[in-house]
Amino acid sequence: MKRLFCGILAGLLLCLTGCGAQPEPEQLSLFAMDTYMSLAAYGDGASEALAACGQELNRLDASLSRTREGSEIYTLNRQGRADVSRETADLIADAVALSRTTGGAFDPTVAPLVTLWGITTDSPQVPRQEQIDALLPLVGVDHVTADGTHITLDPGCAMDLGGIAKGSGMIHPNMATMLVFITTDCAISSEMLQKALSSDIAETFNMISIDGDTSTNDMVTVLANGLAGNKEISKEGDDFNEFMKALNTITVWLCRRIAADGEGATKLLECKVSGAKDKETAKTVAKSVVCSSLTKAAMFGSDANWGRVLCAIGYSGADVDVNKIDVWFKSDKGSILVCENGAGVDFSEEKAKEILSENEIDILIDLKSGDASSTAWGCDLTYDYVRINGDYRT
């Protein structure tokens, strides 16, 4: 997905750079993904950048549009089966995985319901509950079967892919080069929506670091159109709590994907700190560990160097008792204790290397000083990261 959108973003971000008085922008308007789009770019090469953006958007629309006749998704929905490109097959696989991770909060098979609501038409409607109930059995990723690039849908099922992705580098909280857009059909007041988002990002998007560097812009936006037809959420309570849970499920998944998609990265790192005396201590420790270049390099080499973890905890500035700290490394291959009460323990280097050779690694830290906990996400530091940024302009 990184390569898929980098050309678009490179062009769009032209309008975010520079200083002083800006000249009149070059502009381009087009219709793609069932949406009217207006793009603007400034400076030398603006026309070429916009043309490239328009070409890429049309290319994606020709493959992924649900309504564009002849697109891969259009053909799949009409015929119930289709041989698609590897790019589309990978996107479908990611969408199915996200649906399973979120318990269906995100579901690429909602097309029958989208059609029922008329969301992309000039006459949207709120359907009757019995109409919705009649279509719900057709929704769910269990209706999707993939055999390589051959995709099959159960009768009545249809796909509607929607999302925004961006390859990640220079990601670190506080102007983090992070552009996140979340949409919901839930009816919720702007005040409660802002409260939900502000509360959530303190534990999610502000706990990511790719390389400790930042750039000139970041933004997390959530948009609610109210088309779900529920009673508007205007105060705290059970409905608000359910919305918060759904929002957090999505944001945590996005955090993990952003971290895993770091420049040159081969491994997702998730640092889970428990037993802290307070939340701030837990967050400080977790972020320090995922930001440690030495720890990130050790994870790239599948080296169970627990001393680098303790080093990052030590210089974090958090008030901890090093003589109480336990550290484990964990992955799908198992878990292993490498440090107990601030000191190394005997462990199998072979088993540790096997655990750390997986592409998702948990670094588990118990401070044994309280009940607070926190999680931060990062990635390993690789040769490719240096290569990418060593000739960034050439």
TORBA-573043 format. One record per residue (C-alpha): residue in one letter; x negated, y negated, z negated. Coordinates in steps of 0.02 Angstrom, whole numbers, padded with zeros to 5 digits. Layout:
REM TORBA-573043
[site A [X Y Z]]
...
END
This chain:
REM TORBA-573043
[site M [00000 00000 00000]]
[site K [-00148 -00116 -00029]]
[site R [-00196 -00124 00154]]
[site L [-00012 -00132 00203]]
[site F [00017 -00305 00132]]
[site C [-00155 -00385 00122]]
[site G [-00137 -00465 00292]]
[site I [00029 -00543 00245]]
[site L [-00035 -00610 00080]]
[site A [-00194 -00677 00156]]
[site G [-00090 -00785 00271]]
[site L [00038 -00837 00141]]
[site L [-00094 -00886 00014]]
[site L [-00168 -01012 00134]]
[site C [-00032 -01130 00072]]
[site L [-00091 -01110 -00108]]
[site T [-00271 -01166 -00079]]
[site G [-00356 -01331 -00054]]
[site C [-00343 -01496 -00145]]
[site G [-00298 -01675 -00109]]
[site A [-00170 -01729 00020]]
[site Q [-00105 -01587 00123]]
[site P [-00072 -01600 00310]]
[site E [00093 -01545 00382]]
[site P [00102 -01356 00379]]
[site E [00122 -01238 00524]]
[site Q [00287 -01147 00500]]
[site L [00366 -00985 00556]]
[site S [00544 -00923 00528]]
[site L [00602 -00746 00562]]
[site F [00726 -00614 00510]]
[site A [00660 -00450 00442]]
[site M [00704 -00327 00303]]
[site D [00882 -00395 00311]]
[site T [00815 -00563 00251]]
[site Y [00785 -00732 00329]]
[site M [00604 -00781 00297]]
[site S [00515 -00946 00311]]
[site L [00324 -00948 00305]]
[site A [00208 -01097 00297]]
[site A [00019 -01108 00312]]
[site Y [-00106 -01251 00308]]
[site G [-00279 -01282 00379]]
[site D [-00386 -01209 00515]]
[site G [-00319 -01047 00583]]
[site A [-00145 -01077 00513]]
[site S [-00058 -01034 00676]]
[site E [-00157 -00874 00696]]
[site A [-00122 -00826 00515]]
[site L [00065 -00852 00535]]
[site A [00066 -00754 00697]]
[site A [-00023 -00610 00610]]
[site C [00101 -00618 00466]]
[site G [00249 -00616 00583]]
[site Q [00177 -00471 00681]]
[site E [00148 -00369 00522]]
[site L [00321 -00406 00453]]
[site N [00400 -00352 00616]]
[site R [00293 -00195 00617]]
[site L [00352 -00149 00442]]
[site D [00532 -00191 00486]]
[site A [00522 -00078 00639]]
[site S [00474 00068 00525]]
[site L [00564 00036 00361]]
[site S [00725 -00059 00398]]
[site R [00885 00031 00354]]
[site T [00985 -00068 00481]]
[site R [00865 -00089 00627]]
[site E [00909 00038 00761]]
[site G [00764 00150 00802]]
[site S [00667 00122 00640]]
[site E [00605 00277 00549]]
[site I [00722 00248 00401]]
[site Y [00870 00211 00516]]
[site T [00837 00373 00610]]
[site L [00815 00472 00449]]
[site N [00980 00408 00380]]
[site R [01075 00442 00541]]
[site Q [01006 00615 00576]]
[site G [00975 00675 00398]]
[site R [00798 00726 00445]]
[site A [00652 00648 00535]]
[site D [00466 00660 00563]]
[site V [00395 00495 00500]]
[site S [00224 00414 00497]]
[site R [00103 00454 00357]]
[site E [00124 00275 00296]]
[site T [00313 00294 00281]]
[site A [00298 00467 00203]]
[site D [00180 00400 00071]]
[site L [00299 00256 00034]]
[site I [00445 00376 00014]]
[site A [00340 00484 -00102]]
[site D [00297 00332 -00209]]
[site A [00481 00280 -00214]]
[site V [00534 00455 -00268]]
[site A [00399 00458 -00402]]
[site L [00454 00287 -00467]]
[site S [00634 00347 -00474]]
[site R [00585 00498 -00578]]
[site T [00474 00392 -00691]]
[site T [00612 00267 -00724]]
[site G [00750 00396 -00746]]
[site G [00837 00328 -00591]]
[site A [00828 00143 -00640]]
[site F [00744 00124 -00470]]
[site D [00819 00238 -00339]]
[site P [00782 00236 -00152]]
[site T [00941 00335 -00113]]
[site V [01064 00196 -00161]]
[site A [01104 00157 00021]]
[site P [01283 00228 00010]]
[site L [01318 00111 -00136]]
[site V [01234 -00037 -00050]]
[site T [01348 -00007 00099]]
[site L [01500 00006 -00013]]
[site W [01460 -00160 -00097]]
[site G [01424 -00241 00072]]
[site I [01272 -00325 -00001]]
[site T [01186 -00356 00166]]
[site T [01346 -00408 00256]]
[site D [01443 -00570 00268]]
[site S [01581 -00495 00161]]
[site P [01510 -00425 -00002]]
[site Q [01637 -00351 -00120]]
[site V [01653 -00276 -00293]]
[site P [01719 -00100 -00260]]
[site R [01840 -00007 -00370]]
[site Q [01765 00112 -00498]]
[site E [01842 00263 -00414]]
[site Q [01754 00214 -00251]]
[site I [01588 00205 -00343]]
[site D [01619 00370 -00432]]
[site A [01654 00454 -00266]]
[site L [01482 00406 -00198]]
[site L [01375 00432 -00352]]
[site P [01352 00619 -00318]]
[site L [01262 00569 -00157]]
[site V [01135 00463 -00252]]
[site G [00977 00535 -00327]]
[site V [00804 00584 -00266]]
[site D [00843 00768 -00288]]
[site H [00933 00746 -00121]]
[site V [00764 00707 -00037]]
[site T [00647 00845 00023]]
[site A [00475 00811 00095]]
[site D [00367 00933 00189]]
[site G [00215 00831 00236]]
[site T [00283 00694 00348]]
[site H [00446 00786 00383]]
[site I [00583 00713 00273]]
[site T [00754 00792 00248]]
[site L [00907 00715 00163]]
[site D [01056 00811 00097]]
[site P [01220 00774 00189]]
[site G [01288 00602 00142]]
[site C [01125 00543 00065]]
[site A [01038 00390 00138]]
[site M [00883 00290 00093]]
[site D [00862 00103 00064]]
[site L [00681 00058 00028]]
[site G [00645 -00110 -00051]]
[site G [00496 -00176 -00147]]
[site I [00345 -00289 -00148]]
[site A [00166 -00231 -00170]]
[site K [-00004 -00316 -00182]]
[site G [-00176 -00243 -00195]]
[site S [-00261 -00301 -00354]]
[site G [-00424 -00387 -00393]]
[site M [-00465 -00534 -00507]]
[site I [-00328 -00475 -00624]]
[site H [-00338 -00533 -00805]]
[site P [-00208 -00623 -00911]]
[site N [-00204 -00814 -00902]]
[site M [-00199 -00860 -00717]]
[site A [-00220 -00681 -00665]]
[site T [-00192 -00680 -00476]]
[site M [-00037 -00578 -00511]]
[site L [00122 -00603 -00409]]
[site V [00266 -00498 -00475]]
[site F [00448 -00507 -00416]]
[site I [00584 -00406 -00502]]
[site T [00766 -00403 -00450]]
[site T [00923 -00339 -00536]]
[site D [01109 -00335 -00501]]
[site C [01145 -00354 -00687]]
[site A [01252 -00501 -00744]]
[site I [01148 -00589 -00878]]
[site S [01133 -00772 -00927]]
[site S [00976 -00865 -00878]]
[site E [00935 -00895 -01061]]
[site M [00941 -00710 -01106]]
[site L [00850 -00663 -00945]]
[site Q [00709 -00781 -00991]]
[site K [00706 -00713 -01169]]
[site A [00695 -00534 -01106]]
[site L [00556 -00573 -00982]]
[site S [00452 -00676 -01103]]
[site S [00463 -00541 -01236]]
[site D [00419 -00403 -01114]]
[site I [00268 -00477 -01026]]
[site A [00177 -00503 -01191]]
[site E [00166 -00313 -01202]]
[site T [00149 -00273 -01017]]
[site F [00080 -00392 -00886]]
[site N [-00026 -00484 -01014]]
[site M [-00108 -00318 -01059]]
[site I [-00187 -00281 -00890]]
[site S [-00366 -00314 -00837]]
[site I [-00449 -00258 -00676]]
[site D [-00615 -00348 -00689]]
[site G [-00597 -00487 -00819]]
[site D [-00593 -00621 -00683]]
[site T [-00449 -00735 -00639]]
[site S [-00401 -00844 -00492]]
[site T [-00287 -00991 -00456]]
[site N [-00112 -00922 -00475]]
[site D [-00004 -00798 -00564]]
[site M [00182 -00773 -00580]]
[site V [00308 -00648 -00646]]
[site T [00487 -00682 -00590]]
[site V [00647 -00588 -00622]]
[site L [00803 -00628 -00520]]
[site A [00979 -00573 -00569]]
[site N [01126 -00590 -00447]]
[site G [01265 -00522 -00559]]
[site L [01334 -00408 -00424]]
[site A [01342 -00260 -00543]]
[site G [01504 -00335 -00607]]
[site N [01467 -00301 -00791]]
[site K [01520 -00422 -00926]]
[site E [01384 -00554 -00930]]
[site I [01251 -00525 -01062]]
[site S [01245 -00690 -01155]]
[site K [01183 -00639 -01327]]
[site E [01081 -00507 -01415]]
[site G [01162 -00339 -01448]]
[site D [01173 -00164 -01377]]
[site D [01192 -00221 -01196]]
[site F [01042 -00337 -01210]]
[site N [00939 -00199 -01290]]
[site E [00983 -00080 -01148]]
[site F [00933 -00212 -01022]]
[site M [00768 -00237 -01113]]
[site K [00734 -00050 -01107]]
[site A [00770 -00042 -00921]]
[site L [00661 -00195 -00887]]
[site N [00517 -00123 -00988]]
[site T [00526 00042 -00895]]
[site I [00500 -00051 -00731]]
[site T [00365 -00170 -00795]]
[site V [00261 -00031 -00876]]
[site W [00267 00067 -00713]]
[site L [00212 -00088 -00616]]
[site C [00071 -00121 -00740]]
[site R [00005 00055 -00717]]
[site R [00015 00041 -00528]]
[site I [-00072 -00129 -00525]]
[site A [-00213 -00062 -00634]]
[site A [-00230 00098 -00533]]
[site D [-00240 -00005 -00373]]
[site G [-00388 -00108 -00433]]
[site E [-00521 -00149 -00304]]
[site G [-00626 00005 -00275]]
[site A [-00543 00096 -00420]]
[site T [-00534 00286 -00430]]
[site K [-00457 00302 -00604]]
[site L [-00318 00221 -00705]]
[site L [-00371 00187 -00885]]
[site E [-00239 00173 -01021]]
[site C [-00303 00122 -01192]]
[site K [-00181 00162 -01333]]
[site V [-00223 00089 -01503]]
[site S [-00132 00148 -01659]]
[site G [-00154 00125 -01846]]
[site A [-00189 -00062 -01834]]
[site K [-00149 -00179 -01978]]
[site D [-00046 -00290 -01862]]
[site K [00007 -00306 -01681]]
[site E [-00122 -00439 -01637]]
[site T [-00265 -00329 -01698]]
[site A [-00202 -00182 -01594]]
[site K [-00186 -00291 -01438]]
[site T [-00359 -00368 -01461]]
[site V [-00442 -00198 -01476]]
[site A [-00349 -00121 -01329]]
[site K [-00388 -00266 -01213]]
[site S [-00571 -00270 -01264]]
[site V [-00593 -00086 -01221]]
[site V [-00512 -00095 -01048]]
[site C [-00614 -00251 -01011]]
[site S [-00781 -00171 -01057]]
[site S [-00889 -00151 -00902]]
[site L [-00993 -00017 -00987]]
[site T [-00838 00083 -01036]]
[site K [-00766 00064 -00861]]
[site A [-00929 00123 -00782]]
[site A [-00936 00272 -00902]]
[site M [-00760 00323 -00850]]
[site F [-00811 00314 -00667]]
[site G [-00953 00434 -00704]]
[site S [-00843 00548 -00811]]
[site D [-00964 00513 -00954]]
[site A [-00888 00534 -01129]]
[site N [-00992 00390 -01198]]
[site W [-00886 00350 -01352]]
[site G [-01019 00226 -01411]]
[site R [-00967 00106 -01274]]
[site V [-00788 00112 -01339]]
[site L [-00846 00072 -01517]]
[site C [-00958 -00065 -01449]]
[site A [-00807 -00148 -01363]]
[site I [-00707 -00135 -01524]]
[site G [-00849 -00212 -01622]]
[site Y [-00871 -00367 -01515]]
[site S [-00682 -00391 -01493]]
[site G [-00676 -00499 -01650]]
[site A [-00536 -00393 -01723]]
[site D [-00538 -00362 -01910]]
[site V [-00565 -00173 -01916]]
[site D [-00660 -00050 -02025]]
[site V [-00776 00041 -01906]]
[site N [-00798 00182 -02033]]
[site K [-00615 00231 -02009]]
[site I [-00605 00235 -01819]]
[site D [-00564 00394 -01722]]
[site V [-00577 00404 -01532]]
[site W [-00507 00535 -01412]]
[site F [-00514 00550 -01223]]
[site K [-00361 00629 -01141]]
[site S [-00297 00675 -00968]]
[site D [-00194 00811 -00885]]
[site K [-00341 00926 -00919]]
[site G [-00321 00908 -01108]]
[site S [-00388 00798 -01247]]
[site I [-00549 00793 -01346]]
[site L [-00603 00706 -01507]]
[site V [-00770 00619 -01479]]
[site C [-00781 00504 -01630]]
[site E [-00715 00524 -01807]]
[site N [-00729 00395 -01946]]
[site G [-00843 00289 -01838]]
[site A [-00969 00427 -01803]]
[site G [-00996 00552 -01664]]
[site V [-00938 00731 -01681]]
[site D [-00991 00891 -01594]]
[site F [-00890 00918 -01435]]
[site S [-00907 01010 -01271]]
[site E [-00985 00896 -01140]]
[site E [-00919 01013 -01005]]
[site K [-00740 00999 -01068]]
[site A [-00757 00811 -01089]]
[site K [-00818 00793 -00909]]
[site E [-00673 00900 -00848]]
[site I [-00550 00788 -00941]]
[site L [-00630 00628 -00877]]
[site S [-00635 00689 -00697]]
[site E [-00447 00662 -00679]]
[site N [-00379 00504 -00598]]
[site E [-00280 00449 -00752]]
[site I [-00374 00436 -00917]]
[site D [-00305 00394 -01090]]
[site I [-00424 00317 -01217]]
[site L [-00343 00347 -01386]]
[site I [-00402 00245 -01536]]
[site D [-00340 00264 -01714]]
[site L [-00395 00122 -01828]]
[site K [-00314 00204 -01981]]
[site S [-00277 00036 -02062]]
[site G [-00090 00011 -02036]]
[site D [00060 00052 -01926]]
[site A [00042 -00069 -01779]]
[site S [00003 -00009 -01604]]
[site S [-00025 -00076 -01428]]
[site T [-00070 -00018 -01253]]
[site A [-00179 -00098 -01119]]
[site W [-00214 -00045 -00941]]
[site G [-00369 -00056 -00832]]
[site C [-00473 00044 -00709]]
[site D [-00648 00111 -00686]]
[site L [-00792 00008 -00616]]
[site T [-00858 00085 -00456]]
[site Y [-00988 00061 -00320]]
[site D [-00846 00011 -00204]]
[site Y [-00797 -00134 -00318]]
[site V [-00973 -00203 -00298]]
[site R [-00971 -00171 -00111]]
[site I [-00803 -00258 -00087]]
[site N [-00852 -00411 -00186]]
[site G [-01033 -00413 -00130]]
[site D [-00984 -00461 00047]]
[site Y [-00813 -00536 00012]]
[site R [-00831 -00678 00139]]
[site T [-00917 -00578 00276]]
END
